[in-house]
């Protein structure tokens, strides 16, 4: 899974690497990927969606030692409270020309994280006469479990006040 964590609305790309590890050729190979509750289908290269399942009807043939890479993109749905592990499961079945079918499965875990932000604004002094400077302090806090790599802030000065200076690039 890439990325292996995110907040609601984040897209996650799952790479499915199918390999024939046996000595017999597999003319037909079928995959079924079960998206966990809390994720929804966005796209895939050749798979078809049915409920929470993404199915590939036949990605074969795969000769002995051959492999094939497929991709599936899913979105983390909301709401999420705190941190939640979403486990994606894929099953594969290979059909050799003769003999019994072979199967395997694998999982990938994605950590869904709640996003949240708050801001508090204070004024010092809280009163004054014309010509007095007032220092506004803006305290921004990440109140969720998800990291917030980009934060944008806009502050509207009230009517009757003019800008003097600011810190941190404002």
C-alpha positions as CSV (number, residue, x, y, z in Angstrom):
1,X,0.0,0.0,0.0
2,X,1.3,3.4,-0.9
3,X,0.9,5.5,1.2
4,X,0.4,3.1,4.2
5,X,-1.5,5.8,6.2
6,X,-3.8,8.7,5.5
7,X,-6.9,10.6,6.4
8,X,-10.4,10.4,4.9
9,X,-10.2,11.4,1.2
10,X,-6.7,10.1,0.7
11,X,-6.1,7.7,-2.2
12,X,-4.0,4.6,-1.6
13,X,-2.4,2.6,-4.4
14,X,-2.2,-1.1,-3.8
15,X,0.4,-3.0,-5.9
16,X,-0.5,-6.7,-6.5
17,X,2.5,-8.7,-7.5
18,X,1.4,-12.2,-8.8
19,X,4.1,-14.7,-9.3
20,X,4.1,-18.3,-10.5
21,X,6.4,-20.0,-8.0
22,X,5.8,-23.5,-9.3
23,X,7.3,-25.6,-12.2
24,X,4.0,-25.8,-14.2
25,X,2.7,-23.1,-16.5
26,X,-0.5,-21.4,-15.4
27,X,-2.6,-20.6,-18.5
28,X,-5.3,-19.0,-16.4
29,X,-4.9,-16.8,-13.3
30,X,-7.8,-15.2,-11.4
31,X,-7.6,-12.5,-8.7
32,X,-10.1,-11.2,-6.2
33,X,-9.3,-8.2,-4.0
34,X,-11.6,-7.4,-1.0
35,X,-11.5,-3.8,-0.1
36,X,-12.0,-3.3,3.7
37,X,-15.0,-1.4,5.0
38,X,-13.8,2.2,5.3
39,X,-12.3,2.2,1.7
40,X,-14.0,2.7,-1.6
41,X,-12.9,1.8,-5.2
42,X,-11.3,4.5,-7.3
43,X,-9.6,2.6,-10.2
44,X,-7.7,-0.4,-11.3
45,X,-5.9,-1.7,-14.4
46,X,-8.3,-4.2,-15.8
47,X,-10.2,-5.2,-12.7
48,X,-14.0,-4.9,-12.3
49,X,-15.8,-3.8,-9.2
50,X,-18.6,-5.8,-7.5
51,X,-19.5,-4.4,-4.1
52,X,-16.3,-4.3,-2.1
53,X,-14.6,-6.9,-4.4
54,X,-12.3,-6.0,-7.4
55,X,-12.0,-9.0,-9.7
56,X,-9.6,-9.8,-12.5
57,X,-11.2,-12.6,-14.6
58,X,-7.9,-13.9,-16.1
59,X,-4.4,-12.3,-16.0
60,X,-2.7,-15.4,-17.3
61,X,-0.8,-17.0,-18.7
62,X,2.1,-17.1,-16.3
63,X,5.0,-19.5,-17.1
64,X,7.1,-21.0,-14.3
65,X,9.0,-18.1,-12.6
66,X,6.9,-15.4,-14.4
67,X,5.2,-12.6,-12.6
68,X,2.7,-9.8,-13.3
69,X,2.1,-6.5,-11.5
70,X,-1.4,-5.0,-11.1
71,X,-2.5,-1.9,-9.5
72,X,-5.7,-0.9,-7.6
73,X,-6.4,2.5,-6.2
74,X,-8.9,3.0,-3.3
75,X,-9.9,6.0,-1.2
76,X,-10.1,6.1,2.6
77,X,-13.6,7.0,3.6
78,X,-14.7,9.0,6.6
79,X,-15.4,9.6,9.3
80,X,-12.4,8.1,11.2
81,X,-12.0,8.5,14.9
82,X,-8.4,8.4,16.1
83,X,-6.4,5.8,14.2
84,X,-8.0,2.7,12.5
85,X,-6.3,-0.2,10.7
86,X,-7.9,-1.1,7.3
87,X,-6.7,-4.5,6.0
88,X,-7.0,-5.2,2.3
89,X,-7.1,-8.9,1.3
90,X,-6.3,-10.3,-2.2
91,X,-6.8,-14.0,-3.2
92,X,-5.3,-15.5,-6.4
93,X,-6.1,-18.8,-8.1
94,X,-4.0,-20.4,-10.8
95,X,-5.3,-23.1,-13.1
96,X,-2.6,-25.4,-14.6
97,X,-3.4,-27.3,-17.8
98,X,-3.4,-30.5,-15.8
99,X,-3.8,-31.1,-12.1
100,X,-5.3,-29.2,-9.2
101,X,-5.7,-25.4,-9.0
102,X,-3.2,-23.5,-6.8
103,X,-4.1,-20.6,-4.5
104,X,-2.5,-18.0,-2.4
105,X,-3.4,-14.8,-0.6
106,X,-1.9,-11.7,0.8
107,X,-2.8,-8.6,2.9
108,X,-1.8,-5.0,3.1
109,X,-2.6,-2.8,6.1
110,X,-3.4,0.9,5.8
111,X,-3.7,3.1,8.9
112,X,-6.6,5.6,8.6
113,X,-6.1,8.7,10.7
114,X,-8.5,11.3,11.8
115,X,-7.7,14.8,10.7
116,X,-8.5,17.9,12.8
117,X,-7.3,21.4,13.3
118,X,-8.2,24.3,15.7
119,X,-7.2,27.9,16.1
120,X,-7.4,30.3,19.0
121,X,-7.0,34.1,18.7
122,X,-6.2,36.4,21.5
123,X,-5.6,40.2,21.7
124,X,-3.1,42.1,23.9
125,X,-4.2,44.6,25.1
126,X,-7.9,43.8,24.7
127,X,-8.8,47.5,24.7
128,X,-7.1,50.8,23.6
129,X,-7.4,54.3,22.1
130,X,-6.7,55.3,18.5
131,X,-2.9,54.9,17.7
132,X,-2.5,52.0,20.2
133,X,-0.9,48.8,18.9
134,X,-2.6,45.5,19.6
135,X,-0.8,42.2,19.3
136,X,-2.9,39.4,18.1
137,X,-1.7,35.9,18.9
138,X,-2.9,33.0,16.7
139,X,-2.5,29.5,18.2
140,X,-3.0,26.7,15.6
141,X,-3.2,23.1,16.9
142,X,-3.4,19.7,15.2
143,X,-6.3,18.1,17.0
144,X,-6.4,14.9,15.0
145,X,-4.2,11.8,14.6
146,X,-3.1,12.6,11.0
147,X,-0.1,14.7,10.4
148,X,-0.9,18.1,8.6
149,X,2.1,18.8,6.3
150,X,0.6,22.0,4.9
151,X,-1.4,24.6,6.9
152,X,-2.8,27.8,5.4
153,X,-3.9,30.7,7.6
154,X,-5.7,33.9,6.8
155,X,-6.5,36.6,9.4
156,X,-9.0,39.4,8.6
157,X,-8.2,42.6,10.6
158,X,-11.4,44.3,12.0
159,X,-12.6,47.6,10.5
160,X,-10.8,50.5,12.1
161,X,-7.5,48.7,12.5
162,X,-4.5,48.8,10.2
163,X,-1.6,46.3,9.7
164,X,1.7,47.1,11.5
165,X,3.7,43.8,11.4
166,X,3.6,40.0,11.8
167,X,5.8,37.1,12.5
168,X,6.5,33.8,10.7
169,X,6.0,35.1,7.2
170,X,2.5,36.7,7.6
